[in-house]
Amino acid sequence: MTRTSGFTLIELLIGMSILAILMLVIFQFQQSTSTYASAQSGAAQRLQTLNDLSGYLGDQLRAAAGVAPSGTQLPDGSAAGTLSSCDPSGSAACLALLIPVVEDERGAAACATTPATEPGRIVGWTLNVYRYVPRSTLDSTLKGAASTTLDAAASGLMEIRLQNPSRPVPAAGTCGAAQLVPDAVSAYTTVIGRNLISDEAAIGSDPPFAYDSAQRLVTIRLRTVNVTNGALVYTPADGFHRLNVSTRNVN
């Protein structure tokens, strides 16, 4: 009997088995590559957030001319602006700084003086409140993607800016009067800005803020967290980054 051209059933089955194995290997490789890429992307995001927090808070502390006393009643970071104790070691850790408002080139030009006013004058002050709040309590319009896993582990770092209504901060591009010395902390009662700095901050059992008034030194403990490949991952992985900043302008 002569055999017609083509493959036998056994040959087809063997070929299909080999193809299935190859497809499985390719799928596992792609899955492994995707997992690795997600892990690298998450690590880069956490590190960038940590660097941003360190740089921004460090700059604010170096510019500060005063630190609000522990226990001062200040907005809690909510849209309602409910007053709450600002305590570096409290359950909603808080630090408040008196920050100068510096006149820019447009404001200096608007003064139209002879000789011309130089930019860089201090023309106002704000009381900037930095407060940690649980991520789960943040407005959905402020925080990033919804995640119950991240809500349970992370906090949001809010910045609330207040001004003295008797001496409001000049509008951008307008000429302001020089104000070299801030008012008392209690004078700053009007909220003019509310900003979420990060919604991926992790806080531990130790206070995230500490202020040594004798040394004029602020210590901030920073750590970031996000969800990568379905699991919570922290940076630094084994603890907190400590940022020590001298508040050199605080009297």
Backbone as JSON, one array per atom type, in Angstrom:
{
  "sequence": "MTRTSGFTLIELLIGMSILAILMLVIFQFQQSTSTYASAQSGAAQRLQTLNDLSGYLGDQLRAAAGVAPSGTQLPDGSAAGTLSSCDPSGSAACLALLIPVVEDERGAAACATTPATEPGRIVGWTLNVYRYVPRSTLDSTLKGAASTTLDAAASGLMEIRLQNPSRPVPAAGTCGAAQLVPDAVSAYTTVIGRNLISDEAAIGSDPPFAYDSAQRLVTIRLRTVNVTNGALVYTPADGFHRLNVSTRNVN",
  "N": [[0.86, -1.18, 0.0], [0.59, 2.17, -0.85], [1.7, 5.28, 0.63], [-0.01, 8.27, 1.09], [0.92, 11.73, 0.56], [1.63, 13.96, 3.34], [0.94, 14.56, 6.93], [0.97, 12.29, 9.64], [-1.43, 11.44, 12.22], [-0.1, 11.18, 14.67], [2.26, 12.59, 14.21], [1.21, 15.16, 13.87], [0.16, 15.62, 16.43], [2.5, 15.6, 17.95], [3.8, 17.83, 16.87], [1.98, 19.86, 17.57], [2.23, 19.72, 20.33], [4.86, 20.53, 20.74], [4.67, 23.15, 19.77], [2.88, 24.21, 21.64], [4.45, 24.12, 23.94], [6.48, 25.92, 23.25], [4.94, 28.28, 23.0], [4.12, 28.59, 25.65], [6.58, 29.06, 26.93], [7.29, 31.47, 25.71], [5.17, 33.11, 26.6], [5.59, 33.08, 29.4], [8.06, 34.32, 29.49], [7.42, 36.88, 28.5], [5.64, 37.65, 30.5], [7.34, 37.68, 32.72], [9.11, 39.69, 31.93], [7.35, 41.87, 31.83], [6.61, 42.02, 34.55], [9.07, 42.63, 35.71], [9.57, 45.12, 34.49], [7.46, 46.62, 35.55], [8.16, 46.58, 38.25], [10.57, 48.02, 38.2], [9.66, 50.48, 37.24], [7.92, 51.23, 39.32], [9.76, 51.45, 41.43], [11.34, 53.57, 40.53], [9.45, 55.61, 40.54], [8.82, 55.83, 43.29], [11.31, 56.59, 44.32], [11.66, 59.04, 43.02], [9.55, 60.49, 44.13], [10.41, 60.55, 46.79], [12.77, 62.06, 46.53], [11.66, 64.47, 45.59], [10.09, 65.25, 47.79], [12.09, 65.57, 49.76], [13.66, 67.63, 48.63], [11.81, 69.78, 48.29], [10.66, 70.22, 50.88], [13.01, 70.69, 52.29], [13.91, 73.09, 51.1], [11.84, 74.84, 51.88], [12.09, 74.81, 54.66], [14.62, 75.94, 55.01], [14.13, 78.51, 54.17], [12.33, 79.43, 56.03], [11.17, 81.66, 58.58], [10.16, 81.27, 61.01], [8.72, 78.91, 63.32], [5.71, 77.4, 64.05], [4.37, 77.13, 67.34], [4.07, 73.96, 69.02], [0.88, 72.46, 69.2], [-0.65, 74.58, 68.3], [-3.7, 75.71, 66.96], [-4.72, 74.84, 63.84], [-5.73, 74.6, 60.32], [-7.0, 71.38, 59.31], [-6.45, 70.2, 56.89], [-8.58, 69.3, 55.41], [-11.28, 69.95, 53.07], [-13.15, 71.49, 54.35], [-11.66, 72.83, 56.2], [-11.4, 72.5, 58.96], [-10.35, 73.31, 62.24], [-7.49, 72.03, 63.92], [-5.22, 70.63, 66.3], [-1.85, 71.41, 65.75], [0.69, 69.4, 65.83], [3.88, 68.09, 65.94], [4.31, 65.45, 66.77], [1.85, 64.28, 66.87], [-1.19, 62.36, 66.13], [-2.02, 63.09, 63.6], [0.41, 64.14, 62.19], [2.1, 67.28, 62.19], [3.54, 70.29, 60.95], [4.27, 73.69, 61.02], [5.23, 76.57, 59.22], [6.6, 79.86, 58.95], [6.77, 81.53, 56.02], [8.53, 83.51, 53.69], [7.23, 85.75, 51.17], [8.41, 86.46, 48.09], [9.04, 89.2, 45.98], [8.64, 89.18, 42.48], [10.05, 89.79, 39.15], [8.01, 90.95, 37.6], [6.36, 92.07, 39.55], [8.13, 93.92, 40.69], [8.56, 95.6, 38.49], [6.03, 96.67, 38.25], [5.93, 98.49, 40.27], [7.05, 100.82, 39.35], [9.03, 102.76, 40.08], [11.53, 105.32, 40.61], [14.88, 105.39, 41.42], [14.53, 102.2, 39.63], [12.67, 99.59, 41.19], [14.2, 96.8, 42.62], [13.83, 93.32, 41.95], [13.09, 90.69, 44.33], [12.56, 91.59, 46.85], [11.12, 91.07, 50.1], [7.75, 90.85, 50.34], [5.62, 89.99, 51.76], [4.1, 87.46, 53.88], [3.46, 84.01, 54.47], [1.78, 81.48, 56.36], [2.7, 78.32, 56.27], [1.29, 75.22, 56.45], [2.14, 71.95, 57.08], [0.87, 68.86, 56.91], [0.25, 65.5, 57.78], [-2.18, 63.28, 56.62], [-4.49, 60.52, 56.71], [-4.52, 58.57, 53.76], [-6.92, 57.49, 52.93], [-8.81, 59.34, 53.71], [-8.57, 61.48, 52.04], [-9.72, 63.84, 49.56], [-11.23, 62.57, 46.64], [-10.67, 63.93, 44.35], [-8.19, 64.94, 44.72], [-6.23, 62.92, 45.28], [-4.34, 60.22, 43.7], [-4.85, 57.32, 41.65], [-7.6, 55.25, 42.6], [-7.26, 53.06, 45.33], [-7.7, 50.62, 47.56], [-5.87, 49.11, 48.91], [-3.56, 50.74, 48.97], [-4.66, 52.9, 50.3], [-4.91, 51.91, 52.88], [-2.31, 51.82, 53.76], [-0.86, 54.13, 53.21], [-0.23, 57.7, 53.62], [-1.36, 61.05, 53.04], [0.48, 63.98, 52.3], [-0.27, 67.1, 53.12], [-0.26, 70.54, 52.12], [-1.1, 73.53, 53.47], [-1.75, 76.86, 52.95], [-1.74, 79.91, 54.66], [-2.75, 83.32, 55.13], [-2.27, 86.58, 56.62], [-5.15, 88.3, 57.11], [-5.23, 91.03, 57.52], [-2.95, 91.97, 56.4], [-2.69, 91.14, 53.49], [-1.23, 88.88, 51.08], [0.45, 90.25, 48.28], [-1.04, 90.31, 45.02], [0.06, 88.34, 42.21], [2.37, 89.95, 40.09], [1.83, 92.5, 40.9], [2.66, 95.57, 42.59], [4.18, 95.42, 45.71], [4.36, 96.26, 49.22], [7.31, 96.49, 51.15], [7.95, 94.01, 53.56], [9.62, 93.04, 56.0], [9.61, 91.57, 58.33], [7.8, 88.88, 59.76], [4.36, 88.58, 60.92], [2.85, 87.69, 64.1], [2.25, 84.2, 64.65], [-0.43, 83.65, 65.22], [-1.83, 85.54, 63.75], [-2.27, 84.66, 61.21], [-4.82, 83.57, 59.54], [-6.46, 83.15, 57.35], [-7.18, 80.93, 54.8], [-5.44, 80.5, 51.82], [-4.56, 78.72, 49.99], [-4.41, 75.26, 49.13], [-2.84, 72.26, 48.95], [-1.95, 69.06, 47.7], [0.91, 67.43, 48.38], [2.0, 64.85, 48.23], [0.52, 61.62, 47.86], [1.51, 59.25, 48.59], [2.96, 58.78, 50.88], [4.62, 57.25, 53.6], [4.22, 56.67, 57.03], [5.6, 55.89, 60.19], [5.71, 54.41, 63.48], [7.18, 56.24, 64.9], [7.42, 59.83, 65.3], [7.0, 61.77, 62.33], [7.96, 64.33, 62.11], [10.28, 66.41, 63.84], [11.31, 68.95, 66.05], [13.98, 70.75, 67.17], [14.23, 73.3, 69.15], [16.28, 74.6, 70.47], [18.6, 74.01, 69.03], [17.69, 74.84, 66.66], [16.87, 73.04, 64.68], [15.33, 70.95, 62.37], [14.07, 67.73, 62.03], [13.13, 65.41, 59.65], [11.4, 62.49, 58.87], [11.28, 60.4, 56.18], [9.5, 58.34, 53.9], [8.38, 56.4, 51.16], [5.62, 54.77, 49.51], [4.09, 52.45, 47.3], [1.81, 50.55, 45.2], [2.95, 47.76, 43.66], [2.86, 45.39, 41.17], [0.72, 44.25, 42.49], [1.4, 44.24, 45.17], [2.4, 45.9, 48.24], [5.1, 48.11, 48.22], [8.03, 49.56, 49.55], [10.1, 52.51, 49.79], [12.8, 54.04, 51.4], [13.62, 50.53, 51.55], [14.18, 49.32, 53.99], [13.67, 51.03, 56.13], [13.5, 54.47, 57.29], [14.23, 57.5, 55.52], [16.2, 60.01, 56.83], [15.99, 63.43, 57.14], [17.78, 66.14, 58.0], [17.51, 69.47, 58.73], [18.75, 72.7, 59.07], [17.14, 75.42, 60.46], [17.98, 78.18, 59.67], [17.17, 80.82, 59.55], [15.36, 81.25, 61.54], [14.5, 83.0, 64.39]],
  "CA": [[0.0, 0.0, 0.0], [1.38, 3.41, -0.91], [1.28, 6.32, 1.6], [-0.23, 9.59, 0.5], [1.71, 12.79, 1.2], [1.01, 14.63, 4.48], [1.4, 14.17, 8.26], [0.11, 11.36, 10.36], [-2.02, 12.01, 13.43], [0.94, 11.21, 15.69], [3.15, 13.7, 13.87], [0.48, 16.41, 14.16], [0.08, 15.77, 17.87], [3.83, 15.97, 18.42], [4.03, 19.21, 16.45], [1.15, 20.74, 18.4], [2.79, 19.73, 21.69], [6.06, 21.38, 20.7], [4.2, 24.52, 19.62], [2.3, 24.63, 22.93], [5.56, 24.37, 24.87], [7.11, 27.17, 22.82], [4.04, 29.38, 23.34], [4.17, 28.75, 27.1], [7.86, 29.68, 27.26], [7.21, 32.88, 25.28], [4.24, 33.81, 27.5], [6.24, 33.25, 30.69], [9.11, 35.32, 29.32], [6.77, 38.18, 28.41], [5.1, 37.97, 31.82], [8.48, 38.01, 33.57], [9.59, 41.0, 31.49], [6.37, 42.86, 32.26], [6.72, 42.14, 36.0], [10.32, 43.35, 35.99], [9.4, 46.51, 34.07], [6.58, 47.26, 36.53], [8.92, 46.76, 39.48], [11.52, 49.1, 37.97], [8.9, 51.72, 37.14], [7.46, 51.57, 40.66], [10.91, 51.88, 42.23], [11.72, 54.9, 40.06], [8.43, 56.56, 41.0], [8.99, 56.02, 44.73], [12.54, 57.35, 44.54], [11.41, 60.41, 42.58], [8.71, 61.12, 45.15], [11.26, 60.79, 47.96], [13.65, 63.19, 46.2], [10.85, 65.68, 45.52], [9.74, 65.63, 49.16], [13.3, 66.05, 50.44], [14.06, 68.92, 48.07], [10.82, 70.84, 48.54], [10.58, 70.52, 52.31], [14.28, 71.28, 52.68], [13.92, 74.49, 50.67], [10.89, 75.59, 52.7], [12.65, 74.94, 56.0], [15.75, 76.88, 54.97], [13.61, 79.86, 53.98], [11.4, 79.76, 57.11], [11.61, 82.61, 59.61], [9.53, 80.91, 62.27], [8.04, 77.62, 63.43], [4.57, 77.54, 64.95], [4.47, 76.29, 68.55], [3.28, 72.74, 69.06], [-0.45, 72.64, 69.79], [-1.38, 75.67, 67.65], [-4.89, 75.27, 66.23], [-4.57, 75.17, 62.43], [-6.57, 73.74, 59.48], [-6.63, 69.96, 59.33], [-6.17, 69.72, 55.54], [-9.81, 68.97, 54.71], [-11.86, 71.06, 52.32], [-13.87, 72.33, 55.3], [-10.69, 73.63, 56.93], [-11.61, 72.38, 60.4], [-9.13, 73.54, 63.02], [-7.0, 70.91, 64.69], [-3.91, 70.89, 66.88], [-0.67, 71.15, 64.91], [1.66, 68.8, 66.74], [4.78, 67.22, 65.17], [4.27, 64.06, 67.22], [0.47, 63.88, 67.01], [-1.68, 61.3, 65.24], [-1.96, 63.71, 62.27], [1.64, 64.92, 62.4], [1.95, 68.6, 61.58], [4.6, 71.28, 61.14], [3.85, 74.95, 60.39], [6.39, 77.45, 59.02], [6.4, 81.19, 58.4], [7.52, 81.54, 54.77], [8.48, 84.81, 53.02], [6.77, 85.88, 49.78], [9.41, 87.3, 47.44], [8.54, 89.9, 44.8], [9.32, 88.79, 41.25], [10.37, 90.88, 38.24], [6.78, 91.65, 37.2], [5.93, 92.91, 40.66], [9.06, 95.04, 40.83], [8.3, 96.53, 37.39], [4.74, 97.33, 38.49], [6.11, 99.58, 41.23], [7.33, 102.01, 38.52], [9.74, 103.75, 40.89], [12.81, 105.83, 40.1], [15.31, 104.31, 40.51], [13.65, 101.04, 39.53], [12.66, 98.64, 42.3], [14.84, 95.53, 42.28], [13.09, 92.14, 42.41], [13.71, 89.96, 45.43], [12.13, 92.11, 48.16], [10.08, 90.33, 50.81], [6.57, 91.72, 50.34], [4.54, 89.35, 52.49], [4.42, 86.2, 54.55], [2.4, 83.02, 54.62], [2.01, 80.39, 57.31], [2.51, 77.07, 55.53], [1.04, 74.09, 57.35], [2.39, 70.65, 56.47], [0.16, 67.93, 57.79], [-0.03, 64.16, 57.27], [-3.54, 62.78, 56.84], [-4.65, 59.2, 56.08], [-4.88, 58.65, 52.33], [-8.33, 57.12, 52.77], [-9.67, 60.49, 53.99], [-8.34, 62.54, 51.06], [-10.7, 64.02, 48.5], [-10.9, 61.78, 45.45], [-10.16, 64.84, 43.32], [-6.8, 65.27, 45.03], [-5.29, 61.8, 45.24], [-4.22, 59.49, 42.45], [-5.78, 56.22, 41.37], [-8.24, 54.63, 43.77], [-6.64, 51.8, 45.74], [-7.96, 50.35, 48.98], [-4.6, 48.61, 49.46], [-2.71, 51.89, 49.26], [-5.35, 53.7, 51.31], [-4.68, 51.33, 54.21], [-0.9, 51.89, 54.15], [-0.23, 55.42, 52.91], [-0.79, 58.97, 54.08], [-1.14, 62.19, 52.16], [1.12, 65.13, 52.92], [-0.96, 68.29, 52.66], [0.28, 71.87, 52.38], [-2.17, 74.54, 53.56], [-1.13, 78.18, 53.08], [-2.6, 80.91, 55.27], [-2.23, 84.68, 55.16], [-2.86, 87.51, 57.57], [-6.13, 89.1, 56.35], [-4.95, 92.46, 57.68], [-1.85, 92.3, 55.49], [-2.73, 90.05, 52.52], [-0.11, 88.72, 50.14], [0.16, 90.94, 47.01], [-1.32, 89.47, 43.86], [1.2, 88.21, 41.3], [2.51, 91.02, 39.1], [1.48, 93.81, 41.46], [3.69, 96.15, 43.45], [3.89, 95.22, 47.12], [5.17, 97.0, 50.19], [8.28, 95.65, 51.82], [7.56, 93.5, 54.88], [10.8, 92.23, 56.32], [9.38, 90.75, 59.52], [6.46, 88.3, 59.77], [3.5, 88.81, 62.07], [2.72, 86.55, 64.99], [1.59, 83.04, 64.03], [-1.88, 83.74, 65.43], [-2.43, 86.48, 62.82], [-2.49, 84.02, 59.91], [-6.08, 82.84, 59.75], [-7.21, 82.98, 56.11], [-6.6, 79.95, 53.89], [-5.34, 80.98, 50.43], [-4.13, 77.63, 49.13], [-4.43, 73.91, 49.7], [-2.17, 71.46, 47.93], [-1.48, 67.73, 48.09], [2.29, 67.25, 47.92], [2.12, 63.44, 47.86], [-0.44, 60.71, 48.5], [2.2, 57.97, 48.73], [3.89, 58.91, 52.01], [4.46, 56.27, 54.66], [4.67, 57.12, 58.35], [5.69, 54.76, 61.11], [5.3, 54.65, 64.86], [7.88, 57.42, 65.37], [6.92, 61.06, 64.67], [7.69, 62.12, 61.09], [8.59, 65.64, 62.3], [10.83, 66.72, 65.17], [11.94, 70.27, 66.03], [14.83, 71.09, 68.3], [14.26, 74.77, 69.13], [17.58, 75.08, 70.96], [19.54, 73.88, 67.92], [16.99, 75.31, 65.45], [17.05, 71.93, 63.75], [14.15, 70.14, 62.08], [14.33, 66.4, 61.49], [11.97, 64.84, 58.96], [11.56, 61.09, 58.48], [10.56, 60.24, 54.92], [9.43, 57.03, 53.25], [7.28, 56.36, 50.19], [5.04, 53.44, 49.29], [3.08, 52.3, 46.26], [1.43, 49.17, 44.9], [3.65, 47.27, 42.47], [2.53, 43.99, 40.91], [-0.27, 43.8, 43.46], [1.92, 44.22, 46.55], [2.93, 47.15, 48.75], [6.56, 48.16, 48.2], [8.46, 50.79, 50.21], [11.44, 53.07, 49.56], [13.75, 52.94, 51.47], [12.99, 49.25, 51.86], [14.46, 48.86, 55.35], [13.52, 52.07, 57.15], [13.15, 55.82, 56.86], [15.27, 58.47, 55.19], [16.18, 61.12, 57.79], [16.43, 64.7, 56.58], [18.05, 67.13, 59.04], [17.64, 70.8, 58.12], [18.92, 73.82, 60.01], [16.27, 76.55, 60.15], [18.97, 79.23, 59.98], [16.55, 82.16, 59.62], [14.45, 81.32, 62.68], [15.08, 83.73, 65.54]],
  "C": [[0.89, 1.23, 0.0], [0.8, 4.43, 0.06], [1.12, 7.65, 0.88], [0.6, 10.61, 1.26], [0.93, 13.45, 2.33], [1.54, 14.09, 5.8], [0.43, 13.17, 8.87], [-0.45, 12.05, 11.6], [-0.99, 12.15, 14.53], [1.87, 12.39, 15.46], [2.5, 15.04, 14.18], [0.42, 16.66, 15.66], [1.43, 16.2, 18.46], [4.13, 17.42, 18.08], [3.24, 20.21, 17.3], [1.69, 20.83, 19.82], [4.01, 20.64, 21.76], [5.67, 22.85, 20.6], [3.63, 25.06, 20.93], [3.39, 24.95, 23.94], [6.25, 25.68, 24.53], [6.25, 28.38, 23.19], [4.06, 29.65, 24.84], [5.45, 29.45, 27.53], [7.83, 31.16, 26.9], [6.31, 33.68, 26.21], [4.89, 34.08, 28.85], [7.35, 34.29, 30.62], [8.51, 36.72, 29.27], [6.22, 38.61, 29.77], [6.21, 38.39, 32.77], [9.03, 39.38, 33.21], [8.66, 42.11, 31.94], [6.44, 43.1, 33.77], [7.96, 42.93, 36.38], [10.19, 44.83, 35.64], [8.52, 47.27, 35.05], [7.33, 47.53, 37.83], [9.9, 47.93, 39.34], [10.81, 50.45, 37.9], [8.41, 52.18, 38.51], [8.58, 52.07, 41.55], [11.34, 53.3, 41.84], [10.73, 55.96, 40.54], [8.59, 56.85, 42.49], [10.23, 56.87, 45.03], [12.37, 58.8, 44.12], [10.57, 61.16, 43.59], [9.53, 61.46, 46.39], [12.18, 61.98, 47.71], [12.87, 64.5, 46.16], [10.48, 66.17, 46.92], [10.94, 66.22, 49.88], [13.67, 67.44, 49.95], [13.1, 70.04, 48.42], [10.76, 71.21, 50.01], [11.88, 71.15, 52.82], [14.36, 72.75, 52.31], [13.01, 75.35, 51.54], [11.46, 75.83, 54.1], [13.8, 75.94, 56.03], [15.28, 78.32, 54.82], [12.79, 80.34, 55.17], [12.02, 80.73, 58.12], [10.98, 82.3, 60.96], [8.85, 79.57, 62.18], [6.91, 77.78, 64.44], [4.72, 76.64, 66.17], [3.6, 75.05, 68.46], [1.96, 72.99, 69.78], [-1.24, 73.78, 69.2], [-2.54, 75.1, 66.85], [-4.82, 75.77, 64.79], [-5.42, 74.24, 61.58], [-6.05, 72.32, 59.36], [-6.35, 69.38, 57.95], [-7.41, 69.34, 54.76], [-10.33, 70.2, 53.98], [-12.59, 72.02, 53.25], [-12.93, 73.21, 56.11], [-10.9, 73.61, 58.44], [-10.29, 72.54, 61.15], [-8.79, 72.33, 63.86], [-5.61, 71.24, 65.2], [-2.8, 70.51, 65.91], [0.46, 70.7, 65.83], [2.56, 67.86, 65.95], [4.69, 65.75, 65.54], [2.84, 63.54, 67.37], [0.06, 62.8, 66.03], [-1.75, 61.78, 63.79], [-0.79, 64.69, 62.32], [1.64, 66.19, 61.57], [3.15, 69.48, 61.93], [4.19, 72.53, 60.38], [5.01, 75.94, 60.38], [5.95, 78.8, 58.48], [7.35, 81.37, 57.22], [7.41, 82.91, 54.1], [7.93, 84.71, 51.59], [7.69, 86.9, 49.11], [8.84, 87.9, 46.15], [9.34, 89.5, 43.56], [9.53, 90.01, 40.34], [9.13, 91.66, 37.82], [6.29, 92.57, 38.31], [6.81, 94.12, 40.84], [8.81, 96.08, 39.73], [7.02, 97.3, 37.6], [4.86, 98.49, 39.46], [6.43, 100.9, 40.53], [8.01, 103.12, 39.33], [11.01, 104.2, 40.18], [13.73, 106.08, 41.3], [14.4, 103.09, 40.6], [13.79, 100.14, 40.77], [13.27, 97.32, 41.84], [13.97, 94.38, 42.77], [13.83, 91.45, 43.55], [13.34, 90.49, 46.8], [11.11, 91.15, 48.79], [8.87, 91.26, 50.96], [5.38, 91.08, 51.07], [5.01, 88.04, 53.1], [3.2, 85.28, 54.52], [2.79, 82.05, 55.73], [1.67, 79.11, 56.56], [2.42, 75.91, 56.5], [1.27, 72.8, 56.57], [1.86, 69.58, 57.41], [-0.06, 66.59, 57.08], [-1.47, 63.78, 57.61], [-3.66, 61.41, 56.17], [-5.11, 59.34, 54.63], [-6.36, 58.36, 52.11], [-9.27, 58.29, 52.99], [-9.5, 61.63, 52.97], [-9.49, 62.63, 50.06], [-10.27, 63.22, 47.28], [-10.34, 62.64, 44.33], [-8.69, 65.19, 43.53], [-5.85, 64.1, 44.8], [-5.31, 61.11, 43.89], [-5.25, 58.38, 42.33], [-6.32, 55.63, 42.66], [-7.59, 53.29, 44.06], [-6.88, 51.61, 47.23], [-6.7, 49.82, 49.67], [-3.7, 49.76, 49.87], [-3.34, 52.78, 50.32], [-5.05, 53.21, 52.72], [-3.25, 51.54, 54.69], [-0.3, 53.28, 54.05], [-0.96, 56.59, 53.55], [-0.56, 60.02, 52.99], [-0.47, 63.31, 52.94], [0.5, 66.38, 52.31], [-0.17, 69.55, 52.99], [-0.89, 72.85, 52.35], [-1.5, 75.88, 53.82], [-2.15, 79.17, 53.62], [-1.92, 82.27, 55.19], [-2.9, 85.47, 56.28], [-3.85, 88.38, 56.81], [-5.91, 90.6, 56.48], [-3.81, 92.92, 56.77], [-1.74, 91.17, 54.45], [-1.51, 90.05, 51.6], [-0.46, 89.43, 48.84], [-0.11, 89.94, 45.89], [-0.1, 89.44, 42.94], [1.2, 89.34, 40.29], [2.12, 92.39, 39.59], [2.59, 94.27, 42.4], [3.29, 95.97, 44.92], [4.79, 96.08, 48.0], [6.11, 96.05, 50.9], [7.79, 95.27, 53.22], [8.63, 92.52, 55.33], [10.57, 91.26, 57.46], [7.97, 90.18, 59.5], [5.67, 88.72, 61.01], [3.5, 87.59, 62.98], [1.94, 85.43, 64.3], [0.07, 83.15, 64.12], [-2.58, 84.66, 64.45], [-2.81, 85.83, 61.49], [-3.68, 83.07, 60.02], [-6.85, 82.54, 58.46], [-6.5, 82.02, 55.17], [-6.6, 80.5, 52.47], [-4.88, 79.88, 49.47], [-4.11, 76.31, 49.87], [-3.92, 72.96, 48.63], [-1.76, 70.11, 48.5], [-0.09, 67.54, 47.52], [2.51, 65.81, 47.47], [1.03, 62.64, 48.55], [0.17, 59.32, 48.65], [3.27, 58.05, 49.83], [3.57, 57.83, 53.05], [4.97, 56.85, 55.97], [4.65, 55.92, 59.28], [5.23, 55.14, 62.5], [6.01, 55.87, 65.45], [7.38, 58.67, 64.65], [7.7, 61.38, 63.39], [8.39, 63.48, 61.16], [9.15, 65.73, 63.71], [11.55, 68.06, 65.07], [12.69, 70.5, 67.32], [15.0, 72.61, 68.29], [15.6, 75.32, 69.59], [18.62, 75.07, 69.83], [18.98, 74.46, 66.62], [17.12, 74.28, 64.33], [15.75, 71.15, 63.61], [14.59, 68.81, 61.49], [13.04, 65.86, 60.89], [12.31, 63.4, 58.56], [10.67, 60.84, 57.28], [10.63, 58.8, 54.42], [8.24, 57.04, 52.3], [6.85, 54.92, 49.96], [4.1, 53.51, 48.08], [2.79, 50.83, 46.05], [2.09, 48.78, 43.59], [3.39, 45.78, 42.32], [1.64, 43.4, 42.0], [0.18, 43.79, 44.9], [2.43, 45.6, 46.95], [4.46, 47.08, 48.79], [6.99, 49.54, 48.7], [9.87, 51.2, 49.74], [11.7, 54.15, 50.61], [13.06, 51.65, 51.95], [13.11, 48.88, 53.33], [14.34, 49.93, 56.42], [13.18, 53.41, 56.54], [14.39, 56.63, 56.5], [15.13, 59.65, 56.15], [16.78, 62.36, 57.13], [16.57, 65.7, 57.73], [18.32, 68.48, 58.38], [17.75, 71.86, 59.21], [18.03, 74.97, 59.56], [17.05, 77.82, 60.52], [18.36, 80.61, 60.12], [15.58, 82.32, 60.79], [15.15, 82.0, 63.85], [14.62, 83.13, 66.86]]
}
